[in-house]
Amino acid sequence: ARLVDRSMSGRVEGYQAELGKVVHDTQKCKGRLLYYFPPKAAAPVAEDAKCTGDAASASVQEDGWIGWHNDSGFFTALTPDIYVDDESGEVIDNPDPEGAGLWVVTRDGSAAHVSIPRDCMCVQ
């Protein structure tokens, strides 16, 4: 949060760098790590059930999703995905780059795949 303050105060006129202090002083949860267990078997997916960014496509399927939620914090930082071989514990490349990873539901109800570069972090 202090890095966001430092970055924003140099870019946004009138920005008051208080996010770092607020995050430090709050009693709210400051982090959450999501872990998805490996799938038991690759089940075929019907063509009309695949998630795409096209609003005219099928409705968003929730299987495997974290489920509907609102972030309760005032600051959300998203890091790139990490994929791990369940047997060896080694970090591996994304085994399903078209389907696995961060998906968000847009305001029009369609799904959008979000890809965060390895050396970046997204803040909202």
MODELLER restraints for C-alpha pairs under 7 A, 6 or more apart:
rsr = mdl.restraints
at = mdl.atoms
rsr.add(forms.Gaussian(group=physical.xy_distance, feature=features.Distance(at['CA:1:A'], at['CA:19:A']), mean=5.72, stdev=0.5))
rsr.add(forms.Gaussian(group=physical.xy_distance, feature=features.Distance(at['CA:1:A'], at['CA:20:A']), mean=4.54, stdev=0.5))
rsr.add(forms.Gaussian(group=physical.xy_distance, feature=features.Distance(at['CA:1:A'], at['CA:23:A']), mean=6.90, stdev=0.5))
rsr.add(forms.Gaussian(group=physical.xy_distance, feature=features.Distance(at['CA:2:A'], at['CA:19:A']), mean=6.71, stdev=0.5))
rsr.add(forms.Gaussian(group=physical.xy_distance, feature=features.Distance(at['CA:2:A'], at['CA:20:A']), mean=4.35, stdev=0.5))
rsr.add(forms.Gaussian(group=physical.xy_distance, feature=features.Distance(at['CA:5:A'], at['CA:17:A']), mean=4.79, stdev=0.5))
rsr.add(forms.Gaussian(group=physical.xy_distance, feature=features.Distance(at['CA:5:A'], at['CA:18:A']), mean=6.93, stdev=0.5))
rsr.add(forms.Gaussian(group=physical.xy_distance, feature=features.Distance(at['CA:5:A'], at['CA:19:A']), mean=6.28, stdev=0.5))
rsr.add(forms.Gaussian(group=physical.xy_distance, feature=features.Distance(at['CA:5:A'], at['CA:20:A']), mean=6.72, stdev=0.5))
rsr.add(forms.Gaussian(group=physical.xy_distance, feature=features.Distance(at['CA:8:A'], at['CA:15:A']), mean=6.76, stdev=0.5))
rsr.add(forms.Gaussian(group=physical.xy_distance, feature=features.Distance(at['CA:9:A'], at['CA:15:A']), mean=5.28, stdev=0.5))
rsr.add(forms.Gaussian(group=physical.xy_distance, feature=features.Distance(at['CA:9:A'], at['CA:16:A']), mean=6.88, stdev=0.5))
rsr.add(forms.Gaussian(group=physical.xy_distance, feature=features.Distance(at['CA:9:A'], at['CA:17:A']), mean=6.35, stdev=0.5))
rsr.add(forms.Gaussian(group=physical.xy_distance, feature=features.Distance(at['CA:48:A'], at['CA:58:A']), mean=5.71, stdev=0.5))
rsr.add(forms.Gaussian(group=physical.xy_distance, feature=features.Distance(at['CA:49:A'], at['CA:58:A']), mean=6.03, stdev=0.5))
rsr.add(forms.Gaussian(group=physical.xy_distance, feature=features.Distance(at['CA:49:A'], at['CA:61:A']), mean=6.57, stdev=0.5))
rsr.add(forms.Gaussian(group=physical.xy_distance, feature=features.Distance(at['CA:51:A'], at['CA:60:A']), mean=5.95, stdev=0.5))
rsr.add(forms.Gaussian(group=physical.xy_distance, feature=features.Distance(at['CA:51:A'], at['CA:61:A']), mean=6.85, stdev=0.5))
rsr.add(forms.Gaussian(group=physical.xy_distance, feature=features.Distance(at['CA:51:A'], at['CA:111:A']), mean=5.95, stdev=0.5))
rsr.add(forms.Gaussian(group=physical.xy_distance, feature=features.Distance(at['CA:52:A'], at['CA:111:A']), mean=5.59, stdev=0.5))
rsr.add(forms.Gaussian(group=physical.xy_distance, feature=features.Distance(at['CA:52:A'], at['CA:112:A']), mean=6.34, stdev=0.5))
rsr.add(forms.Gaussian(group=physical.xy_distance, feature=features.Distance(at['CA:53:A'], at['CA:110:A']), mean=5.74, stdev=0.5))
rsr.add(forms.Gaussian(group=physical.xy_distance, feature=features.Distance(at['CA:53:A'], at['CA:111:A']), mean=5.00, stdev=0.5))
rsr.add(forms.Gaussian(group=physical.xy_distance, feature=features.Distance(at['CA:53:A'], at['CA:112:A']), mean=4.61, stdev=0.5))
rsr.add(forms.Gaussian(group=physical.xy_distance, feature=features.Distance(at['CA:54:A'], at['CA:110:A']), mean=6.29, stdev=0.5))
rsr.add(forms.Gaussian(group=physical.xy_distance, feature=features.Distance(at['CA:55:A'], at['CA:108:A']), mean=6.72, stdev=0.5))
rsr.add(forms.Gaussian(group=physical.xy_distance, feature=features.Distance(at['CA:55:A'], at['CA:109:A']), mean=6.84, stdev=0.5))
rsr.add(forms.Gaussian(group=physical.xy_distance, feature=features.Distance(at['CA:55:A'], at['CA:110:A']), mean=4.77, stdev=0.5))
rsr.add(forms.Gaussian(group=physical.xy_distance, feature=features.Distance(at['CA:59:A'], at['CA:110:A']), mean=6.89, stdev=0.5))
rsr.add(forms.Gaussian(group=physical.xy_distance, feature=features.Distance(at['CA:60:A'], at['CA:110:A']), mean=6.40, stdev=0.5))
rsr.add(forms.Gaussian(group=physical.xy_distance, feature=features.Distance(at['CA:60:A'], at['CA:111:A']), mean=6.16, stdev=0.5))
rsr.add(forms.Gaussian(group=physical.xy_distance, feature=features.Distance(at['CA:75:A'], at['CA:124:A']), mean=6.31, stdev=0.5))
rsr.add(forms.Gaussian(group=physical.xy_distance, feature=features.Distance(at['CA:76:A'], at['CA:123:A']), mean=5.66, stdev=0.5))
rsr.add(forms.Gaussian(group=physical.xy_distance, feature=features.Distance(at['CA:76:A'], at['CA:124:A']), mean=5.30, stdev=0.5))
rsr.add(forms.Gaussian(group=physical.xy_distance, feature=features.Distance(at['CA:77:A'], at['CA:121:A']), mean=6.55, stdev=0.5))
rsr.add(forms.Gaussian(group=physical.xy_distance, feature=features.Distance(at['CA:77:A'], at['CA:122:A']), mean=5.51, stdev=0.5))
rsr.add(forms.Gaussian(group=physical.xy_distance, feature=features.Distance(at['CA:77:A'], at['CA:123:A']), mean=4.46, stdev=0.5))
rsr.add(forms.Gaussian(group=physical.xy_distance, feature=features.Distance(at['CA:77:A'], at['CA:124:A']), mean=6.56, stdev=0.5))
rsr.add(forms.Gaussian(group=physical.xy_distance, feature=features.Distance(at['CA:78:A'], at['CA:121:A']), mean=5.66, stdev=0.5))
rsr.add(forms.Gaussian(group=physical.xy_distance, feature=features.Distance(at['CA:78:A'], at['CA:122:A']), mean=5.01, stdev=0.5))
rsr.add(forms.Gaussian(group=physical.xy_distance, feature=features.Distance(at['CA:78:A'], at['CA:123:A']), mean=6.39, stdev=0.5))
rsr.add(forms.Gaussian(group=physical.xy_distance, feature=features.Distance(at['CA:79:A'], at['CA:116:A']), mean=6.91, stdev=0.5))
rsr.add(forms.Gaussian(group=physical.xy_distance, feature=features.Distance(at['CA:79:A'], at['CA:120:A']), mean=6.98, stdev=0.5))
rsr.add(forms.Gaussian(group=physical.xy_distance, feature=features.Distance(at['CA:79:A'], at['CA:121:A']), mean=4.88, stdev=0.5))
rsr.add(forms.Gaussian(group=physical.xy_distance, feature=features.Distance(at['CA:79:A'], at['CA:122:A']), mean=6.57, stdev=0.5))
rsr.add(forms.Gaussian(group=physical.xy_distance, feature=features.Distance(at['CA:80:A'], at['CA:116:A']), mean=5.04, stdev=0.5))
rsr.add(forms.Gaussian(group=physical.xy_distance, feature=features.Distance(at['CA:80:A'], at['CA:117:A']), mean=6.33, stdev=0.5))
rsr.add(forms.Gaussian(group=physical.xy_distance, feature=features.Distance(at['CA:80:A'], at['CA:118:A']), mean=5.69, stdev=0.5))
rsr.add(forms.Gaussian(group=physical.xy_distance, feature=features.Distance(at['CA:80:A'], at['CA:121:A']), mean=6.98, stdev=0.5))
rsr.add(forms.Gaussian(group=physical.xy_distance, feature=features.Distance(at['CA:81:A'], at['CA:101:A']), mean=6.35, stdev=0.5))
rsr.add(forms.Gaussian(group=physical.xy_distance, feature=features.Distance(at['CA:82:A'], at['CA:91:A']), mean=6.95, stdev=0.5))
rsr.add(forms.Gaussian(group=physical.xy_distance, feature=features.Distance(at['CA:83:A'], at['CA:91:A']), mean=5.69, stdev=0.5))
rsr.add(forms.Gaussian(group=physical.xy_distance, feature=features.Distance(at['CA:83:A'], at['CA:92:A']), mean=5.47, stdev=0.5))
rsr.add(forms.Gaussian(group=physical.xy_distance, feature=features.Distance(at['CA:83:A'], at['CA:93:A']), mean=6.41, stdev=0.5))
rsr.add(forms.Gaussian(group=physical.xy_distance, feature=features.Distance(at['CA:83:A'], at['CA:94:A']), mean=5.92, stdev=0.5))
rsr.add(forms.Gaussian(group=physical.xy_distance, feature=features.Distance(at['CA:84:A'], at['CA:90:A']), mean=5.44, stdev=0.5))
rsr.add(forms.Gaussian(group=physical.xy_distance, feature=features.Distance(at['CA:84:A'], at['CA:91:A']), mean=4.37, stdev=0.5))
rsr.add(forms.Gaussian(group=physical.xy_distance, feature=features.Distance(at['CA:84:A'], at['CA:92:A']), mean=5.48, stdev=0.5))
rsr.add(forms.Gaussian(group=physical.xy_distance, feature=features.Distance(at['CA:85:A'], at['CA:91:A']), mean=6.34, stdev=0.5))
rsr.add(forms.Gaussian(group=physical.xy_distance, feature=features.Distance(at['CA:85:A'], at['CA:92:A']), mean=6.37, stdev=0.5))
rsr.add(forms.Gaussian(group=physical.xy_distance, feature=features.Distance(at['CA:102:A'], at['CA:113:A']), mean=6.05, stdev=0.5))
rsr.add(forms.Gaussian(group=physical.xy_distance, feature=features.Distance(at['CA:102:A'], at['CA:114:A']), mean=5.41, stdev=0.5))
rsr.add(forms.Gaussian(group=physical.xy_distance, feature=features.Distance(at['CA:102:A'], at['CA:115:A']), mean=7.00, stdev=0.5))
rsr.add(forms.Gaussian(group=physical.xy_distance, feature=features.Distance(at['CA:103:A'], at['CA:111:A']), mean=6.41, stdev=0.5))
rsr.add(forms.Gaussian(group=physical.xy_distance, feature=features.Distance(at['CA:103:A'], at['CA:112:A']), mean=5.56, stdev=0.5))
rsr.add(forms.Gaussian(group=physical.xy_distance, feature=features.Distance(at['CA:103:A'], at['CA:113:A']), mean=4.57, stdev=0.5))
rsr.add(forms.Gaussian(group=physical.xy_distance, feature=features.Distance(at['CA:103:A'], at['CA:114:A']), mean=5.86, stdev=0.5))
rsr.add(forms.Gaussian(group=physical.xy_distance, feature=features.Distance(at['CA:104:A'], at['CA:111:A']), mean=5.67, stdev=0.5))
rsr.add(forms.Gaussian(group=physical.xy_distance, feature=features.Distance(at['CA:104:A'], at['CA:112:A']), mean=5.41, stdev=0.5))
rsr.add(forms.Gaussian(group=physical.xy_distance, feature=features.Distance(at['CA:104:A'], at['CA:113:A']), mean=6.64, stdev=0.5))
rsr.add(forms.Gaussian(group=physical.xy_distance, feature=features.Distance(at['CA:105:A'], at['CA:111:A']), mean=4.56, stdev=0.5))
rsr.add(forms.Gaussian(group=physical.xy_distance, feature=features.Distance(at['CA:105:A'], at['CA:112:A']), mean=6.27, stdev=0.5))
rsr.add(forms.Gaussian(group=physical.xy_distance, feature=features.Distance(at['CA:106:A'], at['CA:112:A']), mean=6.83, stdev=0.5))
